[in-house]
Protein backbone atom coordinates (compact mmCIF):
# COMPACT_ATOMS: atom_id res chain seq x y z
CA UNK A 1 0.00 0.00 0.00
CA UNK A 2 2.76 2.49 0.88
CA UNK A 3 4.54 1.78 -2.41
CA UNK A 4 1.33 2.46 -4.35
CA UNK A 5 0.82 5.73 -2.54
CA UNK A 6 4.35 6.93 -3.25
CA UNK A 7 3.79 6.26 -6.94
CA UNK A 8 0.54 8.20 -7.04
CA UNK A 9 0.54 10.99 -4.46
CA UNK A 10 1.34 14.47 -5.74
CA UNK A 11 2.21 17.64 -3.90
CA UNK A 12 -0.59 18.18 -1.39
CA UNK A 13 -3.10 20.94 -2.06
CA UNK A 14 -6.21 22.13 -0.28
CA UNK A 15 -7.27 21.65 3.35
CA UNK A 16 -5.73 19.07 5.70
CA UNK A 17 -2.94 18.25 3.23
CA UNK A 18 -5.40 16.81 0.73
CA UNK A 19 -4.35 16.39 -2.90
CA UNK A 20 -7.39 17.19 -5.05
CA UNK A 21 -7.03 17.37 -8.82
CA UNK A 22 -8.73 20.45 -10.28
CA UNK A 23 -10.81 18.37 -12.70
CA UNK A 24 -12.31 16.23 -9.92
CA UNK A 25 -15.98 16.92 -9.06
CA UNK A 26 -16.57 16.68 -5.31
CA UNK A 27 -19.97 17.28 -3.74
CA UNK A 28 -20.30 20.07 -1.20
CA UNK A 29 -21.51 17.62 1.46
CA UNK A 30 -18.75 15.07 0.84
CA UNK A 31 -16.34 14.67 3.75
CA UNK A 32 -12.71 13.87 3.02
CA UNK A 33 -10.20 13.15 5.76
CA UNK A 34 -6.60 14.39 6.03
CA UNK A 35 -4.10 13.38 3.35
CA UNK A 36 -6.79 12.06 0.98
CA UNK A 37 -5.77 12.15 -2.68
CA UNK A 38 -8.33 12.45 -5.52
CA UNK A 39 -7.23 12.04 -9.15
CA UNK A 40 -8.35 13.60 -12.45
CA UNK A 41 -11.98 13.42 -13.59
CA UNK A 42 -13.15 11.55 -10.52
CA UNK A 43 -16.70 12.21 -9.27
CA UNK A 44 -17.51 12.04 -5.56
CA UNK A 45 -21.18 12.67 -4.85
CA UNK A 46 -22.74 14.35 -1.82
CA UNK A 47 -23.06 12.41 1.44
CA UNK A 48 -19.86 10.45 0.89
CA UNK A 49 -17.18 10.16 3.58
CA UNK A 50 -13.60 9.06 2.86
CA UNK A 51 -11.15 8.33 5.67
CA UNK A 52 -7.60 9.55 6.19
CA UNK A 53 -4.76 8.59 3.85
CA UNK A 54 -7.05 7.09 1.18
CA UNK A 55 -6.07 7.41 -2.48
CA UNK A 56 -8.71 7.72 -5.23
CA UNK A 57 -7.23 7.54 -8.72
CA UNK A 58 -8.61 9.01 -11.96
CA UNK A 59 -12.07 8.48 -13.48
CA UNK A 60 -13.53 6.91 -10.34
CA UNK A 61 -17.20 7.42 -9.42
CA UNK A 62 -18.24 7.23 -5.75
CA UNK A 63 -21.98 7.39 -5.16
CA UNK A 64 -23.92 9.00 -2.32
CA UNK A 65 -24.53 6.97 0.82
CA UNK A 66 -21.00 5.57 0.71
CA UNK A 67 -18.71 5.54 3.73
CA UNK A 68 -15.06 4.61 3.13
CA UNK A 69 -12.58 4.09 5.96
CA UNK A 70 -8.89 4.90 6.23
CA UNK A 71 -6.00 3.94 3.99
CA UNK A 72 -8.01 2.56 1.07
CA UNK A 73 -6.67 2.62 -2.49
CA UNK A 74 -9.15 2.83 -5.38
CA UNK A 75 -7.74 2.45 -8.89
CA UNK A 76 -8.77 3.90 -12.24
CA UNK A 77 -12.37 3.58 -13.40
CA UNK A 78 -13.87 1.93 -10.31
CA UNK A 79 -17.55 2.60 -9.55
CA UNK A 80 -18.07 2.44 -5.81
CA UNK A 81 -21.51 2.82 -4.23
CA UNK A 82 -23.86 3.05 -7.20
CA UNK A 83 -27.56 2.08 -7.22
CA UNK A 84 -28.48 -1.57 -6.76
CA UNK A 85 -29.24 -3.63 -9.86
CA UNK A 86 -32.56 -4.84 -8.54
CA UNK A 87 -35.91 -4.40 -10.32
CA UNK A 88 -37.80 -4.64 -7.02
CA UNK A 89 -35.68 -2.02 -5.27
CA UNK A 90 -37.92 0.52 -3.56
CA UNK A 91 -35.29 3.16 -2.93
CA UNK A 92 -31.99 4.61 -4.12
CA UNK A 93 -31.10 5.33 -0.48
CA UNK A 94 -29.28 2.11 0.36
CA UNK A 95 -25.90 2.29 2.07
CA UNK A 96 -22.36 1.10 1.35
CA UNK A 97 -19.92 0.79 4.25
CA UNK A 98 -16.24 0.08 3.57
CA UNK A 99 -13.63 -0.47 6.29
CA UNK A 100 -9.89 0.23 6.26
CA UNK A 101 -6.89 -0.88 4.21
CA UNK A 102 -8.71 -2.27 1.18
CA UNK A 103 -7.49 -2.26 -2.42
CA UNK A 104 -9.96 -1.92 -5.31
CA UNK A 105 -8.28 -2.41 -8.68
CA UNK A 106 -9.38 -1.06 -12.06
CA UNK A 107 -13.09 -1.06 -12.92
CA UNK A 108 -14.31 -2.76 -9.76
CA UNK A 109 -18.04 -2.13 -9.22
CA UNK A 110 -19.78 -2.23 -5.84
CA UNK A 111 -23.47 -1.43 -5.31
CA UNK A 112 -25.24 -0.05 -2.27
CA UNK A 113 -28.03 -1.85 -0.43
CA UNK A 114 -31.20 -2.23 -2.48
CA UNK A 115 -33.66 -0.53 -0.12
CA UNK A 116 -33.92 2.27 2.40
CA UNK A 117 -31.35 1.65 5.12
CA UNK A 118 -30.13 -1.69 3.73
CA UNK A 119 -26.36 -2.08 3.72
CA UNK A 120 -23.68 -3.52 1.50
CA UNK A 121 -20.70 -3.96 3.81
CA UNK A 122 -17.00 -4.45 3.03
CA UNK A 123 -14.62 -5.12 5.94
CA UNK A 124 -10.86 -4.52 6.13
CA UNK A 125 -7.71 -5.74 4.35
CA UNK A 126 -9.57 -7.05 1.31
CA UNK A 127 -8.23 -7.16 -2.25
CA UNK A 128 -10.63 -6.78 -5.20
CA UNK A 129 -8.99 -7.35 -8.59
CA UNK A 130 -9.86 -5.96 -12.02
CA UNK A 131 -13.53 -5.89 -13.06
CA UNK A 132 -14.86 -7.80 -10.07
CA UNK A 133 -18.43 -6.98 -9.03
CA UNK A 134 -20.06 -6.90 -5.58
CA UNK A 135 -23.86 -6.87 -5.77
CA UNK A 136 -26.27 -5.12 -3.43
CA UNK A 137 -26.51 -6.14 0.23
CA UNK A 138 -23.40 -8.33 0.12
CA UNK A 139 -21.39 -8.82 3.30
CA UNK A 140 -17.65 -9.18 2.72
CA UNK A 141 -15.66 -9.63 5.91
CA UNK A 142 -11.86 -9.26 6.32
CA UNK A 143 -8.76 -10.48 4.43
CA UNK A 144 -10.80 -11.70 1.44
CA UNK A 145 -9.29 -11.98 -2.05
CA UNK A 146 -11.67 -11.49 -4.99
CA UNK A 147 -9.79 -12.01 -8.25
CA UNK A 148 -10.42 -10.75 -11.77
CA UNK A 149 -13.98 -10.74 -13.15
CA UNK A 150 -15.58 -12.42 -10.14
CA UNK A 151 -19.35 -11.79 -9.90
CA UNK A 152 -21.21 -11.71 -6.58
CA UNK A 153 -25.00 -11.71 -6.67
CA UNK A 154 -27.07 -9.85 -4.10
CA UNK A 155 -26.92 -10.82 -0.41
CA UNK A 156 -23.78 -12.96 -0.82
CA UNK A 157 -21.58 -13.40 2.28
CA UNK A 158 -17.82 -13.89 2.03
CA UNK A 159 -16.20 -14.87 5.31
CA UNK A 160 -12.64 -14.18 6.46
CA UNK A 161 -9.65 -15.26 4.35
CA UNK A 162 -11.66 -16.89 1.56
CA UNK A 163 -10.33 -16.66 -2.01
CA UNK A 164 -12.41 -16.56 -5.21
CA UNK A 165 -10.69 -17.53 -8.46
CA UNK A 166 -10.93 -15.52 -11.67
CA UNK A 167 -14.25 -15.46 -13.47
CA UNK A 168 -16.13 -17.34 -10.76
CA UNK A 169 -19.74 -16.42 -10.00
CA UNK A 170 -21.67 -16.69 -6.74
CA UNK A 171 -25.47 -16.96 -6.76
CA UNK A 172 -27.46 -14.56 -4.59
CA UNK A 173 -27.81 -15.45 -0.89
CA UNK A 174 -24.91 -17.94 -0.98
CA UNK A 175 -22.14 -17.95 1.63
CA UNK A 176 -18.44 -18.76 1.26
CA UNK A 177 -16.89 -19.90 4.55
CA UNK A 178 -13.58 -18.94 6.15
CA UNK A 179 -10.43 -20.13 4.40
CA UNK A 180 -12.44 -21.67 1.55
CA UNK A 181 -11.04 -21.36 -1.97
CA UNK A 182 -13.18 -21.24 -5.12
CA UNK A 183 -11.54 -22.27 -8.40
CA UNK A 184 -11.56 -20.06 -11.48
CA UNK A 185 -14.78 -19.99 -13.55
CA UNK A 186 -16.67 -21.99 -10.92
CA UNK A 187 -20.38 -21.37 -10.43
CA UNK A 188 -21.46 -21.36 -6.79
CA UNK A 189 -25.16 -22.12 -6.29
CA UNK A 190 -25.05 -23.34 -2.68
CA UNK A 191 -22.98 -22.52 0.41
CA UNK A 192 -19.29 -23.46 0.39
CA UNK A 193 -18.32 -24.69 3.88
CA UNK A 194 -15.20 -23.32 5.58
CA UNK A 195 -11.80 -24.76 4.65
CA UNK A 196 -13.04 -26.41 1.43
CA UNK A 197 -11.49 -26.25 -2.04
CA UNK A 198 -14.00 -25.90 -4.87
CA UNK A 199 -13.13 -27.31 -8.29
CA UNK A 200 -13.22 -24.92 -11.20
CA UNK A 201 -15.00 -26.96 -13.87
CA UNK A 202 -17.42 -29.13 -11.92
CA UNK A 203 -18.38 -26.48 -9.33
CA UNK A 204 -18.22 -29.09 -6.59
CA UNK A 205 -16.09 -29.48 -3.48
CA UNK A 206 -12.98 -31.41 -4.45
CA UNK A 207 -10.85 -31.44 -1.32
CA UNK A 208 -9.68 -29.35 1.62
CA UNK A 209 -7.79 -26.09 1.19
CA UNK A 210 -4.76 -27.54 2.99
CA UNK A 211 -2.34 -25.00 1.52
CA UNK A 212 -4.49 -22.17 2.91
CA UNK A 213 -4.69 -23.80 6.33
CA UNK A 214 -0.94 -24.32 6.46
CA UNK A 215 -0.20 -20.74 5.44
CA UNK A 216 -2.67 -19.49 8.06
CA UNK A 217 -0.77 -21.32 10.79
CA UNK A 218 -3.37 -23.90 11.80
CA UNK A 219 -1.86 -26.44 14.19
CA UNK A 220 -1.41 -30.07 13.17
CA UNK A 221 -4.11 -31.04 15.65
CA UNK A 222 -6.58 -28.58 14.10
CA UNK A 223 -5.76 -29.69 10.57
CA UNK A 224 -6.23 -33.35 11.44
CA UNK A 225 -9.54 -32.56 13.13
CA UNK A 226 -10.74 -30.60 10.09
CA UNK A 227 -9.63 -33.46 7.84
CA UNK A 228 -11.65 -35.97 9.89
CA UNK A 229 -14.69 -33.71 9.71
CA UNK A 230 -14.30 -33.35 5.93
CA UNK A 231 -14.16 -37.12 5.46
CA UNK A 232 -17.23 -37.66 7.63
CA UNK A 233 -19.26 -35.01 5.81
CA UNK A 234 -18.23 -35.82 2.25
CA UNK A 235 -16.56 -39.24 2.06
CA UNK A 236 -18.28 -41.47 4.63
CA UNK A 237 -21.54 -42.19 2.79
CA UNK A 238 -23.53 -40.83 5.75
CA UNK A 239 -26.40 -38.45 5.12
CA UNK A 240 -25.80 -34.91 6.35
CA UNK A 241 -27.73 -35.37 9.60
CA UNK A 242 -25.79 -38.48 10.64
CA UNK A 243 -22.52 -37.00 9.40
CA UNK A 244 -23.01 -33.90 11.55
CA UNK A 245 -23.73 -36.07 14.58
CA UNK A 246 -20.48 -37.97 13.97
CA UNK A 247 -18.48 -34.78 13.47
CA UNK A 248 -19.86 -33.30 16.68
CA UNK A 249 -18.90 -36.45 18.56
CA UNK A 250 -15.47 -37.14 17.06
CA UNK A 251 -13.99 -33.71 16.19
CA UNK A 252 -13.75 -31.50 19.29
CA UNK A 253 -11.68 -28.53 18.06
CA UNK A 254 -13.02 -24.99 17.90
CA UNK A 255 -12.26 -24.84 14.17
CA UNK A 256 -14.61 -27.76 13.56
CA UNK A 257 -17.22 -26.28 15.92
CA UNK A 258 -17.27 -23.26 13.61
CA UNK A 259 -17.67 -25.56 10.58
CA UNK A 260 -20.62 -27.29 12.26
CA UNK A 261 -22.29 -23.98 13.09
CA UNK A 262 -21.81 -22.75 9.51
CA UNK A 263 -23.49 -25.85 8.03
CA UNK A 264 -26.35 -25.78 10.53
CA UNK A 265 -27.05 -22.14 9.67
CA UNK A 266 -27.19 -22.80 5.92
CA UNK A 267 -30.41 -21.80 4.19
CA UNK A 268 -29.48 -22.94 0.67
CA UNK A 269 -27.68 -26.15 1.67
CA UNK A 270 -24.03 -26.93 1.04
CA UNK A 271 -22.35 -27.90 -2.22
CA UNK A 272 -21.87 -31.58 -2.91
CA UNK A 273 -18.60 -33.42 -3.45
CA UNK A 274 -16.89 -34.15 -6.75
Residue pairs with C-beta under 8 A, 6 or more apart in sequence:
1 71
1 73
1 101
1 103
4 55
4 73
4 103
5 37
5 53
5 55
5 73
8 37
8 39
8 55
8 57
9 19
9 37
9 55
10 19
10 37
11 19
12 18
12 19
12 35
13 19
13 20
14 20
16 32
16 33
16 34
16 35
16 36
17 34
17 35
18 32
18 34
18 35
18 36
18 37
18 38
19 35
19 36
19 37
19 38
20 26
20 32
20 37
20 38
21 38
21 39
21 40
21 41
21 42
21 58
23 40
23 41
24 38
24 39
24 40
24 41
24 42
24 43
24 44
25 42
25 43
25 44
26 32
26 38
26 44
27 44
27 45
27 46
27 47
27 48
27 64
28 46
29 46
29 47
30 44
30 45
30 46
30 47
30 48
30 49
30 50
31 48
31 49
31 50
32 38
32 44
32 49
32 50
33 49
33 50
33 51
33 52
33 53
33 54
33 70
34 52
34 53
35 52
35 53
36 50
36 51
36 52
36 53
36 54
36 55
36 56
37 54
37 55
37 56
38 44
38 56
39 56
39 57
39 58
39 59
39 60
39 76
40 58
40 59
41 58
41 59
42 56
42 57
42 58
42 59
42 60
42 61
42 62
43 60
43 61
43 62
44 50
44 56
44 62
45 62
45 63
45 64
45 66
46 64
47 64
47 65
48 62
48 63
48 64
48 65
48 66
48 67
48 68
48 81
49 66
49 67
49 68
50 56
50 62
50 68
50 72
51 68
51 69
51 70
51 71
51 72
51 100
52 70
52 71
53 70
53 71
54 68
54 69
54 70
54 71
54 72
54 73
54 74
55 72
55 73
55 74
56 62
56 74
57 74
57 75
57 76
58 76
58 77
59 76
59 77
60 74
60 75
60 76
60 77
60 78
60 79
60 80
61 78
61 79
61 80
61 82
62 68
62 74
62 80
62 81
63 79
63 80
63 81
63 82
63 83
63 96
63 112
64 81
65 81
65 93
65 94
65 95
65 96
65 112
66 80
66 81
66 95
66 96
66 98
66 112
67 95
67 96
67 97
67 98
68 80
68 98
69 98
69 99
69 100
69 101
69 102
69 124
70 100
70 101
71 100
71 101
72 98
72 100
72 101
72 102
72 103
72 104
73 102
73 103
73 104
74 80
74 104
74 108
75 103
75 104
75 105
75 106
75 108
76 106
76 107
77 106
77 107
78 104
78 105
78 106
78 107
78 108
78 109
79 107
79 108
79 109
79 110
80 96
80 98
80 104
80 108
80 109
80 110
81 96
81 110
81 111
81 112
82 109
82 110
82 111
82 112
83 89
83 92
83 94
83 111
83 112
84 94
84 111
84 112
84 113
84 114
84 135
84 136
84 137
84 154
85 111
85 135
85 136
86 114
86 136
86 154
88 114
89 114
89 115
89 136
90 114
90 115
90 116
91 114
91 115
91 116
93 115
93 116
93 117
94 111
94 112
94 113
94 114
94 115
94 116
94 117
94 118
94 119
94 120
94 136
94 137
95 112
95 113
95 117
95 118
95 119
95 120
96 110
96 111
96 112
96 113
96 119
96 120
96 121
96 122
97 119
97 120
97 121
97 122
98 110
98 121
98 122
99 122
99 123
99 124
99 142
100 124
100 125
101 124
101 125
102 122
102 124
102 125
102 126
102 127
102 128
103 126
103 127
103 128
104 110
104 128
105 127
105 128
105 129
105 130
105 132
106 130
106 131
107 130
107 131
108 128
108 129
108 130
108 131
108 132
108 133
108 134
109 132
109 133
109 134
110 120
110 122
110 128
110 133
110 134
111 120
111 134
111 135
111 136
112 120
112 136
113 119
113 120
113 136
113 137
114 136
114 137
114 154
118 136
118 137
119 137
120 134
120 135
120 136
120 137
120 138
120 139
121 138
121 139
121 140
122 134
122 140
123 140
123 141
123 142
123 144
124 142
124 143
125 142
125 143
126 140
126 142
126 143
126 144
126 145
126 146
127 144
127 145
127 146
128 134
128 146
129 145
129 146
129 147
129 148
129 150
129 166
130 148
130 149
131 148
131 149
132 146
132 147
132 148
132 149
132 150
132 151
132 152
133 150
133 151
133 152
134 140
134 146
134 152
134 156
135 151
135 152
135 153
135 154
135 155
135 156
135 172
136 154
136 155
137 154
137 155
138 152
138 154
138 155
138 156
138 157
138 158
139 156
139 157
139 158
140 146
140 157
140 158
141 157
141 158
141 159
141 160
142 160
142 161
143 160
143 161
144 158
144 159
144 160
144 161
144 162
144 163
144 164
145 162
145 163
145 164
146 152
146 158
146 164
147 163
147 164
147 165
147 166
147 184
148 166
148 167
149 166
149 167
150 164
150 165
150 166
150 167
150 168
150 169
150 170
151 168
151 169
151 170
152 158
152 169
152 170
153 169
153 170
153 171
153 172
153 173
153 174
154 172
154 173
155 172
155 173
156 170
156 171
156 172
156 173
156 174
156 175
156 176
157 174
157 175
157 176
158 164
158 175
158 176
159 175
159 176
159 177
159 178
159 180
159 194
160 178
160 179
161 178
161 179
161 212
161 216
162 176
162 177
162 178
162 179
162 180
162 181
162 182
162 192
163 180
163 181
163 182
163 212
164 170
164 176
164 182
165 181
165 182
165 183
165 184
165 185
165 186
165 200
166 184
166 185
167 184
167 185
168 182
168 183
168 184
168 185
168 186
168 187
168 188
168 200
169 186
169 187
169 188
170 176
170 182
170 188
171 187
171 188
171 189
171 190
171 268
173 267
173 268
174 188
174 189
174 190
174 191
174 192
174 268
175 191
175 192
175 262
175 266
175 268
176 182
176 188
176 191
176 192
177 191
177 192
177 193
177 194
177 195
177 196
177 259
177 262
178 194
178 195
178 258
179 194
179 195
179 209
179 212
179 213
179 216
180 192
180 193
180 194
180 195
180 196
180 197
180 198
180 209
181 196
181 197
181 198
181 209
181 212
182 188
182 192
182 198
183 197
183 198
183 199
183 200
183 201
184 200
185 200
185 201
186 198
186 199
186 200
186 201
186 203
187 203
188 198
188 203
188 271
189 203
189 268
189 271
190 266
190 268
190 269
190 270
190 271
191 262
191 263
191 266
191 268
191 269
191 270
191 271
192 198
192 205
192 270
192 271
193 205
193 233
193 259
193 262
193 263
193 270
193 271
194 258
194 259
194 262
195 208
195 209
195 212
195 213
195 226
195 230
195 255
195 259
196 205
196 207
196 208
196 209
196 230
196 271
197 205
197 206
197 207
197 208
197 209
198 204
198 205
198 206
198 271
199 205
199 206
199 274
202 274
203 271
204 271
204 272
204 273
204 274
205 234
205 271
205 272
205 273
205 274
206 273
206 274
208 226
208 227
208 230
210 223
213 222
213 223
213 226
214 223
218 226
218 255
221 253
222 253
222 255
225 251
225 252
225 253
225 255
225 256
226 251
226 253
226 255
226 256
226 259
228 247
228 250
228 251
229 247
229 251
229 256
229 259
229 260
232 238
232 243
232 246
232 247
232 250
232 251
233 240
233 243
233 244
233 247
233 263
234 273
235 273
236 243
236 246
238 246
240 263
240 270
244 260
244 263
244 264
247 256
247 259
247 260
248 260
263 270
